[in-house]
């Protein structure tokens, strides 16, 4: 009898051990399955397209970002980047079946927000970098290498009547000033008009262009020219142009990636630049949200590569948190 009880007890223990092992194995397999699913989600290959338009100033930044994304991250996603200009880009963005992103060298306006609401488009602002409004002159211009902030403003204001360089300073040449800049499609024009000139009319006869490459060419061939645009276009054309050092009251400051900052030496002519995301598209198309997150994760590095001052860590993280909340 005792032998039978002992045998029964051993058999019971063995059965419990087999059951426990089976359960343990199942949990392990399940855990591995969960990890595999998680890793698969993180490394999933995406397909589709991302369509971006807008600011010519932001274009070099976004074109480089798109190249990096398609080469290093998602080869199956096509990212198309165009540069109609900030305002023209918003018209394409705020439309039925509009673009996924609109790059902007100014913040979205109230009337654009109203149009988005009317169309049922949820918009996410993404601050991507800092830019310095840069005033460029011809390489042979040896008299206007340094100007005060007010002198620059006076040159571009119609009411000041600065028609010749000698009107700016008596010892400057008595030659007609040729002013240039981007046209009304561009956020850079709007930033200049609204923030620097305080919405007062620009000088008569200013030559406004759609393409920044045209502005670079015009100034490089005109000894009496002065133009304004984003720092990145100057940095990539230093062999053709010179940048004016601006005295904001404490001595001349050269626009550089070190001085361009919202609280730096070049602060009065510093501005943030943006891209705006259609969050409806981001929720419907995984590749759009993935590209948005990739952009913010890499914004600081790409900014430095393309002539922009990088964001603070706080600004970068704030945008990332908002984007990840869309998942």
C-alpha positions as CSV (number, residue, x, y, z in Angstrom):
1,X,0.0,0.0,0.0
2,X,2.8,2.4,0.9
3,X,4.5,1.6,-2.4
4,X,1.4,2.3,-4.3
5,X,0.9,5.7,-2.5
6,X,4.6,6.6,-3.1
7,X,4.3,5.7,-6.8
8,X,1.1,7.8,-7.1
9,X,2.8,10.8,-5.5
10,X,5.7,10.5,-7.9
11,X,3.4,10.3,-10.8
12,X,1.5,13.4,-9.6
13,X,4.7,15.4,-9.2
14,X,5.9,14.4,-12.6
15,X,2.6,15.5,-14.1
16,X,2.8,18.9,-12.4
17,X,6.3,19.3,-13.7
18,X,5.3,18.5,-17.3
19,X,2.3,20.9,-17.1
20,X,4.5,23.7,-15.6
21,X,7.1,23.2,-18.3
22,X,4.5,23.2,-21.0
23,X,3.0,26.4,-19.6
24,X,6.4,28.0,-19.2
25,X,7.3,27.1,-22.7
26,X,4.1,28.6,-24.0
27,X,4.7,31.9,-22.2
28,X,8.2,32.1,-23.5
29,X,7.0,31.4,-27.0
30,X,4.3,34.0,-26.6
31,X,6.8,36.6,-25.2
32,X,9.1,35.9,-28.1
33,X,6.2,36.3,-30.4
34,X,5.3,39.7,-28.9
35,X,8.9,40.8,-29.2
36,X,9.0,39.6,-32.8
37,X,5.8,41.5,-33.6
38,X,7.2,44.7,-31.9
39,X,10.5,44.5,-33.8
40,X,8.6,43.8,-37.0
41,X,6.5,47.0,-36.4
42,X,9.6,49.1,-35.7
43,X,11.4,47.9,-38.8
44,X,8.4,47.5,-41.1
45,X,9.1,48.4,-44.7
46,X,6.7,51.0,-45.8
47,X,5.5,51.9,-49.3
48,X,3.7,54.9,-50.7
49,X,4.4,58.5,-51.3
50,X,4.9,61.7,-49.3
51,X,4.2,65.0,-51.1
52,X,5.8,68.3,-49.8
53,X,5.6,71.8,-51.2
54,X,6.1,75.3,-49.9
55,X,9.0,77.5,-48.8
56,X,12.0,78.0,-51.1
57,X,14.0,78.9,-48.0
58,X,13.2,75.6,-46.3
59,X,13.6,73.6,-49.6
60,X,17.4,72.7,-49.2
61,X,16.7,71.4,-45.7
62,X,13.7,69.3,-46.7
63,X,15.3,68.1,-49.9
64,X,18.2,66.7,-48.0
65,X,15.9,65.2,-45.4
66,X,14.0,63.4,-48.1
67,X,17.1,62.1,-49.7
68,X,18.4,60.7,-46.4
69,X,15.0,59.1,-45.7
70,X,14.7,57.4,-49.0
71,X,18.3,56.2,-49.0
72,X,18.7,55.2,-45.3
73,X,15.3,54.6,-43.9
74,X,12.5,53.6,-46.3
75,X,13.5,52.8,-49.9
76,X,9.9,51.9,-50.7
77,X,8.6,55.4,-50.0
78,X,8.8,58.2,-52.6
79,X,9.2,61.7,-51.1
80,X,8.6,64.5,-53.5
81,X,9.7,68.0,-52.5
82,X,8.8,71.1,-54.4
83,X,9.2,74.9,-53.7
84,X,6.3,77.0,-54.8
85,X,6.8,79.4,-51.9
86,X,5.2,79.5,-48.5
87,X,2.0,81.2,-49.4
88,X,1.6,79.4,-52.7
89,X,2.4,76.1,-50.9
90,X,-0.4,76.7,-48.3
91,X,-2.9,76.9,-51.2
92,X,-1.8,73.5,-52.3
93,X,-1.8,72.2,-48.7
94,X,-5.2,73.6,-47.8
95,X,-7.2,71.8,-50.5
96,X,-9.1,68.6,-51.0
97,X,-6.5,65.8,-51.5
98,X,-3.8,68.5,-50.9
99,X,-0.1,68.0,-50.1
100,X,1.0,66.1,-47.0
101,X,3.3,68.9,-45.7
102,X,3.8,72.6,-46.4
103,X,7.2,74.0,-45.7
104,X,7.0,77.6,-44.4
105,X,9.4,80.4,-43.6
106,X,6.7,82.0,-41.5
107,X,3.9,80.8,-39.2
108,X,0.5,79.9,-40.6
109,X,-1.8,82.9,-40.8
110,X,-5.2,83.2,-39.1
111,X,-7.0,83.1,-42.5
112,X,-5.1,79.9,-43.4
113,X,-6.1,78.3,-40.1
114,X,-9.7,79.3,-40.8
115,X,-9.5,77.6,-44.3
116,X,-8.1,74.5,-42.7
117,X,-11.0,74.4,-40.2
118,X,-13.5,74.9,-43.0
119,X,-12.0,72.0,-44.9
120,X,-11.8,69.8,-41.9
121,X,-8.0,69.6,-42.1
122,X,-6.1,69.1,-38.8
123,X,-2.8,70.9,-39.0
124,X,0.3,70.1,-36.9
125,X,3.0,72.8,-36.7
126,X,6.6,71.5,-36.8
127,X,9.3,74.0,-36.0
128,X,12.4,72.5,-37.8
129,X,15.3,75.0,-37.7
130,X,16.4,78.6,-37.3
131,X,17.2,80.9,-40.2
132,X,19.0,84.3,-40.4
133,X,17.6,86.9,-42.8
134,X,20.8,87.7,-44.7
135,X,21.5,90.8,-46.7
136,X,23.9,90.1,-49.5
137,X,26.0,92.4,-51.8
138,X,28.2,92.0,-54.8
139,X,31.8,90.8,-54.1
140,X,33.1,94.1,-55.6
141,X,31.1,96.3,-53.2
142,X,33.7,97.5,-50.8
143,X,31.7,100.2,-49.1
144,X,28.6,98.5,-47.7
145,X,30.3,95.5,-46.0
146,X,29.0,96.8,-42.6
147,X,25.6,98.6,-42.2
148,X,23.5,99.4,-39.2
149,X,20.1,97.7,-38.8
150,X,18.4,101.1,-39.4
151,X,20.4,101.7,-42.6
152,X,19.3,98.4,-44.0
153,X,15.7,99.1,-43.2
154,X,15.9,102.6,-44.7
155,X,17.3,101.2,-48.0
156,X,14.3,99.0,-48.4
157,X,11.6,101.4,-47.2
158,X,9.9,103.5,-49.9
159,X,9.3,106.4,-47.5
160,X,13.0,106.9,-46.8
161,X,13.8,107.7,-50.4
162,X,17.3,106.2,-50.4
163,X,17.9,106.0,-54.1
164,X,21.6,106.3,-54.2
165,X,24.3,104.7,-52.0
166,X,25.4,108.3,-51.1
167,X,21.9,108.8,-49.6
168,X,22.8,106.1,-47.0
169,X,26.1,107.6,-46.1
170,X,27.7,110.7,-47.8
171,X,31.0,108.9,-48.3
172,X,29.3,106.0,-50.3
173,X,29.3,106.2,-54.1
174,X,26.7,108.4,-55.8
175,X,25.4,105.3,-57.6
176,X,21.8,104.0,-57.8
177,X,21.0,101.3,-55.3
178,X,19.6,98.2,-56.9
179,X,17.4,96.3,-54.5
180,X,16.4,92.7,-54.9
181,X,14.4,90.1,-53.0
182,X,12.0,87.1,-53.2
183,X,8.5,87.8,-54.4
184,X,5.2,87.7,-52.6
185,X,4.9,83.9,-52.9
186,X,7.6,83.5,-50.3
187,X,7.4,83.6,-46.6
188,X,10.8,85.4,-46.6
189,X,9.2,88.4,-48.4
190,X,6.4,88.4,-45.8
191,X,8.8,88.2,-42.9
192,X,10.7,91.1,-44.4
193,X,7.6,93.2,-45.1
194,X,5.7,92.4,-41.9
195,X,8.5,92.0,-39.3
196,X,11.4,94.1,-40.5
197,X,9.6,96.9,-42.4
198,X,6.5,96.8,-40.1
199,X,4.2,96.5,-43.1
200,X,5.3,99.8,-44.7
201,X,5.7,99.8,-48.5
202,X,9.0,98.6,-50.0
203,X,11.1,100.8,-52.1
204,X,9.8,101.5,-55.6
205,X,11.5,99.5,-58.4
206,X,12.7,96.6,-56.2
207,X,13.3,93.6,-58.3
208,X,11.4,90.6,-56.8
209,X,12.0,87.1,-58.1
210,X,10.4,83.7,-57.6
211,X,13.7,81.7,-57.8
212,X,16.5,82.3,-55.3
213,X,19.1,81.1,-57.9
214,X,18.0,84.1,-60.1
215,X,18.6,86.5,-57.2
216,X,22.1,85.1,-56.6
217,X,22.9,85.5,-60.3
218,X,21.6,89.1,-60.4
219,X,23.5,90.3,-57.4
220,X,26.7,88.5,-58.5
221,X,26.6,90.6,-61.7
222,X,25.5,94.0,-60.2
223,X,28.1,96.0,-58.2
224,X,25.4,98.2,-56.7
225,X,23.0,95.4,-55.7
226,X,21.7,94.5,-52.3
227,X,19.3,91.6,-51.7
228,X,17.7,89.7,-48.9
229,X,17.0,86.0,-48.4
230,X,17.7,83.1,-46.1
231,X,21.2,82.4,-44.8
232,X,21.4,79.0,-46.4
233,X,21.4,80.5,-49.9
234,X,24.2,82.8,-49.0
235,X,26.3,80.0,-47.4
236,X,26.0,77.9,-50.6
237,X,27.0,80.9,-52.7
238,X,29.8,82.5,-50.7
239,X,32.1,82.3,-53.8
240,X,29.7,84.7,-55.6
241,X,28.3,87.0,-52.9
242,X,29.3,88.8,-49.7
243,X,27.1,89.1,-46.6
244,X,26.6,92.4,-44.9
245,X,27.6,92.5,-41.2
246,X,24.8,94.2,-39.3
247,X,25.3,96.5,-36.4
248,X,22.3,96.1,-34.0
249,X,23.8,98.6,-31.6
250,X,26.7,96.7,-30.2
251,X,29.0,96.5,-33.2
252,X,28.8,94.6,-36.5
253,X,27.6,91.0,-36.4
254,X,28.2,88.6,-39.3
255,X,25.4,86.1,-39.9
256,X,26.8,82.6,-39.1
257,X,25.4,79.4,-37.6
258,X,26.8,80.6,-34.3
259,X,25.2,84.0,-34.3
260,X,21.8,83.1,-35.7
261,X,19.7,82.3,-32.6
262,X,16.5,83.6,-31.1
263,X,18.5,84.9,-28.2
264,X,21.9,85.4,-30.0
265,X,23.8,88.3,-31.5
266,X,21.9,88.1,-34.7
267,X,18.5,87.7,-33.0
268,X,16.7,90.7,-34.6
269,X,17.0,89.1,-38.0
270,X,16.6,85.5,-36.8
271,X,13.4,83.6,-37.4
272,X,12.2,80.0,-37.0
273,X,11.2,78.0,-40.1
274,X,8.6,75.3,-40.2
275,X,6.9,72.5,-41.9
276,X,3.2,72.0,-41.4
277,X,1.7,68.4,-41.4
278,X,-1.8,67.4,-42.5
279,X,-2.5,65.2,-39.5
280,X,-5.5,63.6,-41.3
281,X,-3.0,62.2,-43.8
282,X,-0.6,61.2,-41.1
283,X,-3.3,59.1,-39.4
284,X,-4.4,57.5,-42.7
285,X,-1.0,56.9,-44.3
286,X,1.8,55.4,-42.1
287,X,4.5,56.6,-44.4
288,X,3.5,60.3,-43.8
289,X,3.6,60.0,-40.0
290,X,6.9,58.0,-40.2
291,X,8.5,60.7,-42.4
292,X,7.3,63.4,-39.9
293,X,8.9,61.6,-37.0
294,X,12.1,61.0,-38.9
295,X,12.3,64.7,-39.8
296,X,12.2,65.8,-36.2
297,X,14.5,63.1,-35.0
298,X,17.1,64.3,-37.6
299,X,16.3,68.0,-37.8
300,X,19.3,69.2,-35.9
301,X,21.9,67.4,-38.0
302,X,20.2,68.2,-41.3
303,X,19.9,71.9,-40.3
304,X,23.6,72.2,-39.8
305,X,24.3,70.5,-43.2
306,X,22.0,72.9,-45.1
307,X,22.8,76.3,-43.7
308,X,20.4,76.5,-40.7
309,X,21.0,76.9,-37.0
310,X,19.6,73.9,-35.2
311,X,16.7,73.8,-32.8
312,X,17.1,73.4,-29.0
313,X,16.7,69.9,-27.6
314,X,13.5,71.1,-25.9
315,X,11.9,72.3,-29.2
316,X,12.8,69.1,-30.9
317,X,11.4,66.9,-28.2
318,X,8.2,68.9,-27.9
319,X,7.5,68.2,-31.6
320,X,8.4,64.6,-31.3
321,X,6.1,64.0,-28.4
322,X,3.2,65.6,-30.3
323,X,3.9,63.5,-33.4
324,X,4.2,60.2,-31.5
325,X,0.9,61.0,-29.9
326,X,-0.7,60.6,-33.3
327,X,0.1,56.9,-33.4
